[in-house]
Amino acid sequence: MLPYSENDICIIYRNAKDKKQQLQILADMNLTGTKEIADIVQRYGYKLPKIKLKSAKYNEPRDRKNDRHKEYIQCQMEGLTLRQTAERLGTTYKAVKEYASRYGMKFEREKKNAAR
């Protein structure tokens, strides 16, 4: 269920000056992909600009990305290791390691067992 009705989406699209950008804005507002918005707009008879459309799984809204980044920063500030961060965020060790590398984040190193 979209926050905006299909009719509202079409009205907003019709009144937009930049149709290409409006598809992305509507997708973000409805937490869906541009492909889904384009399908609605086409169903109501509007022509689309020539762009690549993305389905919802590739189109994570910006505020969700920002929230996720804040979660990474919080884990880093708490002094968690990569494994602890992955466990808390419900993702893999490899994903956390790649994210940390991409954004230059430094996490605590895991302590090796003292008993040998």
C-alpha positions as CSV (number, residue, x, y, z in Angstrom):
1,M,0.0,0.0,0.0
2,L,1.5,3.3,-1.1
3,P,1.2,6.4,1.1
4,Y,-0.1,8.3,-1.9
5,S,-3.0,7.1,-4.1
6,E,-2.3,6.3,-7.7
7,N,-4.4,9.3,-8.7
8,D,-2.4,11.6,-6.4
9,I,0.8,10.2,-7.9
10,C,-0.4,11.0,-11.4
11,I,-1.5,14.5,-10.5
12,I,1.9,15.2,-8.9
13,Y,3.7,13.8,-11.9
14,R,1.6,15.7,-14.4
15,N,2.3,19.0,-12.7
16,A,6.0,18.4,-12.4
17,K,8.4,20.5,-14.5
18,D,11.2,17.9,-14.5
19,K,9.4,14.5,-15.1
20,K,12.6,12.5,-14.8
21,Q,13.4,13.9,-11.4
22,Q,9.8,13.6,-10.3
23,L,9.8,9.9,-10.8
24,Q,12.6,9.6,-8.3
25,I,11.0,12.0,-5.8
26,L,7.7,10.0,-6.0
27,A,9.6,6.8,-5.5
28,D,11.3,8.2,-2.4
29,M,8.0,9.6,-1.0
30,N,6.3,6.2,-1.4
31,L,9.2,4.0,-0.3
32,T,9.3,2.2,-3.6
33,G,11.3,2.1,-6.8
34,T,11.0,4.3,-9.9
35,K,9.8,1.3,-11.9
36,E,6.7,0.9,-9.7
37,I,5.9,4.6,-10.0
38,A,6.5,4.5,-13.8
39,D,4.1,1.5,-14.1
40,I,1.4,3.6,-12.3
41,V,2.0,6.7,-14.4
42,Q,1.9,4.6,-17.7
43,R,-1.3,2.9,-16.6
44,Y,-2.9,6.3,-16.5
45,G,-1.7,7.2,-20.0
46,Y,1.2,9.4,-19.3
47,K,4.4,9.2,-21.3
48,L,7.7,8.6,-19.6
49,P,11.1,10.2,-20.2
50,K,13.8,7.9,-21.4
51,I,15.6,6.8,-18.2
52,K,16.7,3.6,-16.5
53,L,14.1,2.5,-14.0
54,K,15.0,0.7,-10.8
55,S,12.9,-1.6,-8.8
56,A,12.4,-1.1,-5.1
57,K,15.1,-3.4,-3.9
58,Y,17.8,-1.2,-5.6
59,N,16.2,2.1,-4.5
60,E,16.7,2.5,-0.8
61,P,15.3,5.8,0.3
62,R,17.9,8.4,1.5
63,D,16.7,8.6,5.1
64,R,16.9,4.9,5.5
65,K,20.5,5.0,4.3
66,N,21.2,7.8,6.7
67,D,19.7,5.9,9.6
68,R,21.8,2.9,8.7
69,H,24.9,5.0,8.6
70,K,24.0,6.4,12.1
71,E,23.8,2.9,13.4
72,Y,27.3,2.1,12.1
73,I,28.6,5.3,13.7
74,Q,26.9,4.4,17.0
75,C,28.5,0.9,17.0
76,Q,31.9,2.5,16.2
77,M,31.5,5.0,19.1
78,E,30.6,2.2,21.5
79,G,33.8,0.4,20.7
80,L,32.2,-2.6,19.1
81,T,34.2,-5.0,16.9
82,L,33.2,-5.8,13.3
83,R,31.6,-9.0,14.4
84,Q,29.7,-7.4,17.2
85,T,28.5,-4.7,14.8
86,A,27.4,-7.3,12.3
87,E,25.5,-9.2,14.9
88,R,23.8,-6.1,16.2
89,L,22.8,-4.8,12.8
90,G,21.7,-8.2,11.5
91,T,24.2,-8.4,8.6
92,T,27.3,-10.3,7.8
93,Y,30.9,-9.6,8.9
94,K,32.0,-9.1,5.3
95,A,29.3,-6.5,4.7
96,V,30.3,-4.5,7.8
97,K,34.0,-4.8,6.9
98,E,33.3,-3.5,3.3
99,Y,31.2,-0.7,4.6
100,A,33.8,0.3,7.2
101,S,36.5,0.3,4.5
102,R,34.4,2.3,2.0
103,Y,33.7,5.1,4.6
104,G,37.1,5.0,6.4
105,M,35.7,3.8,9.7
106,K,37.9,2.2,12.3
107,F,36.3,-0.5,14.6
108,E,37.9,-2.1,17.6
109,R,40.0,-5.1,16.9
110,E,39.0,-8.4,18.2
111,K,41.1,-9.6,21.1
112,K,42.8,-12.9,20.6
113,N,42.4,-15.5,23.3
114,A,45.1,-15.1,26.0
115,A,45.0,-18.8,26.9
116,R,47.0,-21.0,24.5
